[in-house]
Amino acid sequence: MSPIAFQDLMPNNHCFGCGPLNLEGLRIRSFWDGDESVCTFEPGTGHAAGPRHFLNGGITATLVDCHSVCTATAWAYRSEAREIGSDPQIWCVTGSLEVRFLAPVPIGDPVDLRARIETTDGKKTVVSCSVFSGGSECATGRVVAIRVPPSWRNEHST
């Protein structure tokens, strides 16, 4: 595994889930482990659902979304034999997100995510993701990531 997270190589990333520049966000960090990407997140009490000992479902969905989209972005760079963040920059956004909750995710244990590229077709990359806590699979997800042009990142573009 590379010691540098995908997100740390993506310039100007202010995303709530994966942006290292968003000090109020989750700031997840994803790495390659062979053909899978991995991420470990340490939930805190501020990430609770109604019961304070379980992770909020929206946070779980955000973890799946951001880890998967960053995986798709890293995969696009890898497919072009380029370093993540090199010019011209590659950015992907969420086209669709499906999350299936299998069991509550306890707060107090690390949350491990594993994602794999299912298919790529032009600008579209489909990523599957599993969420584990305490050795049990707690959720699965499927994200369609869409590669957007660099101009998408401009503040005044729509």
TORMI-997879 format. One record per residue (C-alpha): residue in three letters; x negated, z negated, y. Coordinates in nm, 4 decimals. Layout:
% residues N
("ALA",(X,Z,Y))
...
***
This chain:
% residues 158
("MET",(0.0000,0.0000,0.0000))
("SER",(-0.1103,0.0714,0.3529))
("PRO",(-0.1629,-0.2480,0.5521))
("ILE",(0.0148,-0.0927,0.8520))
("ALA",(0.3951,-0.0823,0.8513))
("PHE",(0.5783,0.2457,0.9169))
("GLN",(0.7443,0.0880,1.2194))
("ASP",(0.4117,-0.0117,1.3765))
("LEU",(0.3105,0.3551,1.3781))
("MET",(0.6306,0.4819,1.5442))
("PRO",(0.5748,0.4788,1.9221))
("ASN",(0.8386,0.3385,2.1569))
("ASN",(1.0621,0.2012,1.8806))
("HIS",(1.3104,-0.0422,2.0384))
("CYS",(1.5622,-0.0424,1.7508))
("PHE",(1.7384,-0.3748,1.6803))
("GLY",(1.6620,-0.3561,1.3086))
("CYS",(1.3211,-0.1947,1.2892))
("GLY",(1.1724,-0.1809,1.6367))
("PRO",(0.8568,-0.3845,1.6806))
("LEU",(0.9170,-0.3640,2.0572))
("ASN",(1.2583,-0.5342,2.0326))
("LEU",(1.1710,-0.9025,2.0532))
("GLU",(1.5336,-1.0023,1.9833))
("GLY",(1.5692,-0.7744,1.6794))
("LEU",(1.5009,-0.8091,1.3094))
("ARG",(1.1630,-0.6322,1.3366))
("ILE",(1.1451,-0.5294,0.9703))
("ARG",(0.8239,-0.3851,0.8311))
("SER",(0.8232,-0.1163,0.5605))
("PHE",(0.5363,0.0073,0.3424))
("TRP",(0.4807,0.2629,0.0651))
("ASP",(0.4520,0.1377,-0.2900))
("GLY",(0.3998,0.4632,-0.4766))
("ASP",(0.7078,0.6792,-0.4233))
("GLU",(0.9171,0.3808,-0.3155))
("SER",(0.9118,0.1973,0.0123))
("VAL",(0.9262,-0.1805,0.0201))
("CYS",(1.0182,-0.4356,0.2820))
("THR",(1.0450,-0.8135,0.2772))
("PHE",(1.2643,-0.9855,0.5357))
("GLU",(1.2791,-1.3599,0.5955))
("PRO",(1.6335,-1.4436,0.7088))
("GLY",(1.6859,-1.7333,0.9454))
("THR",(1.9844,-1.9506,1.0255))
("GLY",(2.0779,-1.7185,1.3128))
("HIS",(2.1452,-1.4424,1.0555))
("ALA",(2.4188,-1.6408,0.8774))
("ALA",(2.7628,-1.5267,0.7709))
("GLY",(3.0600,-1.7660,0.8019))
("PRO",(2.8951,-1.9997,0.5516))
("ARG",(2.5567,-2.0896,0.6965))
("HIS",(2.3764,-2.0496,0.3633))
("PHE",(2.4540,-1.6765,0.3212))
("LEU",(2.3246,-1.3735,0.5107))
("ASN",(2.5745,-1.1917,0.7315))
("GLY",(2.6912,-0.8646,0.5747))
("GLY",(2.6194,-0.6714,0.8930))
("ILE",(2.2596,-0.7910,0.8862))
("THR",(2.2346,-0.6810,0.5230))
("ALA",(2.3717,-0.3391,0.6206))
("THR",(2.1264,-0.3166,0.9109))
("LEU",(1.8365,-0.3949,0.6767))
("VAL",(1.9471,-0.1143,0.4424))
("ASP",(2.0034,0.1260,0.7324))
("CYS",(1.6742,0.0694,0.9122))
("HIS",(1.4567,0.0460,0.6019))
("SER",(1.6102,0.3685,0.4698))
("VAL",(1.5859,0.5652,0.7959))
("CYS",(1.2241,0.4554,0.8412))
("THR",(1.1590,0.5605,0.4810))
("ALA",(1.3066,0.9048,0.5534))
("THR",(1.0902,0.9352,0.8642))
("ALA",(0.7762,0.8274,0.6778))
("TRP",(0.8647,1.0702,0.3978))
("ALA",(0.8917,1.3569,0.6474))
("TYR",(0.5436,1.2797,0.7790))
("ARG",(0.4111,1.2460,0.4242))
("SER",(0.5684,1.5814,0.3294))
("GLU",(0.3851,1.7444,0.6194))
("ALA",(0.0585,1.5659,0.5274))
("ARG",(0.0485,1.3953,0.8670))
("GLU",(-0.0014,1.0402,0.9875))
("ILE",(0.3162,0.8570,1.0908))
("GLY",(0.3539,0.8780,1.4670))
("SER",(0.1345,1.1871,1.5097))
("ASP",(0.2533,1.4648,1.7410))
("PRO",(0.4924,1.6246,1.7351))
("GLN",(0.6753,1.3031,1.6566))
("ILE",(0.9370,1.2928,1.3836))
("TRP",(1.2500,1.0825,1.4268))
("CYS",(1.5438,1.0413,1.1962))
("VAL",(1.8799,0.8813,1.2714))
("THR",(2.1638,0.7561,1.0545))
("GLY",(2.4075,1.0298,0.9522))
("SER",(2.5974,0.8010,0.7159))
("LEU",(2.5556,0.4575,0.5659))
("GLU",(2.7175,0.3221,0.2511))
("VAL",(2.6561,-0.0354,0.1405))
("ARG",(2.7915,-0.1940,-0.1745))
("PHE",(2.7752,-0.5727,-0.1761))
("LEU",(2.7149,-0.7135,-0.5247))
("ALA",(2.6468,-1.0820,-0.4529))
("PRO",(2.5948,-1.3053,-0.1495))
("VAL",(2.2411,-1.3003,-0.0099))
("PRO",(2.1187,-1.6582,0.0298))
("ILE",(1.9460,-1.7636,0.3497))
("GLY",(1.6262,-1.9484,0.2768))
("ASP",(1.4926,-1.6958,0.0255))
("PRO",(1.3048,-1.3762,0.1162))
("VAL",(1.5085,-1.0564,0.1016))
("ASP",(1.3282,-0.7683,-0.0690))
("LEU",(1.4286,-0.4061,-0.0173))
("ARG",(1.3209,-0.1075,-0.2255))
("ALA",(1.4107,0.2458,-0.1180))
("ARG",(1.3573,0.5858,-0.2749))
("ILE",(1.4149,0.9409,-0.1554))
("GLU",(1.6981,1.1012,-0.3551))
("THR",(1.7039,1.4463,-0.1953))
("THR",(1.5891,1.6383,0.1079))
("ASP",(1.7499,1.9517,0.2452))
("GLY",(1.6403,2.0828,0.5822))
("LYS",(1.7065,1.8104,0.8398))
("LYS",(1.8938,1.5873,0.5930))
("THR",(1.7299,1.3247,0.3691))
("VAL",(1.9293,1.1043,0.1312))
("VAL",(1.7772,0.7623,0.0592))
("SER",(1.8922,0.5014,-0.1933))
("CYS",(1.8091,0.1380,-0.1304))
("SER",(1.8424,-0.1875,-0.3255))
("VAL",(1.8483,-0.5368,-0.1775))
("PHE",(1.7149,-0.8270,-0.3839))
("SER",(1.7017,-1.2019,-0.3310))
("GLY",(1.5766,-1.4568,-0.5791))
("GLY",(1.5181,-1.1771,-0.8312))
("SER",(1.8832,-1.0653,-0.8260))
("GLU",(2.0154,-0.7390,-0.6871))
("CYS",(2.2594,-0.8395,-0.4119))
("ALA",(2.3428,-0.5023,-0.2540))
("THR",(2.2832,-0.1313,-0.2886))
("GLY",(2.2921,0.1298,-0.0202))
("ARG",(2.2798,0.5001,0.0366))
("VAL",(2.1787,0.6475,0.3709))
("VAL",(2.1884,1.0045,0.4896))
("ALA",(1.9130,1.0305,0.7486))
("ILE",(1.9152,1.3238,0.9891))
("ARG",(1.5969,1.4530,1.1513))
("VAL",(1.6545,1.4949,1.5239))
("PRO",(1.4543,1.6965,1.7770))
("PRO",(1.2016,1.5082,1.9904))
("SER",(1.4266,1.5574,2.2955))
("TRP",(1.6805,1.3208,2.1322))
("ARG",(1.4575,1.0314,2.2376))
("ASN",(1.4781,1.1225,2.6066))
("GLU",(1.6932,0.8760,2.7989))
("HIS",(1.8965,1.1468,2.9637))
("SER",(1.9703,1.3593,2.6568))
("THR",(2.3060,1.3485,2.4797))
***
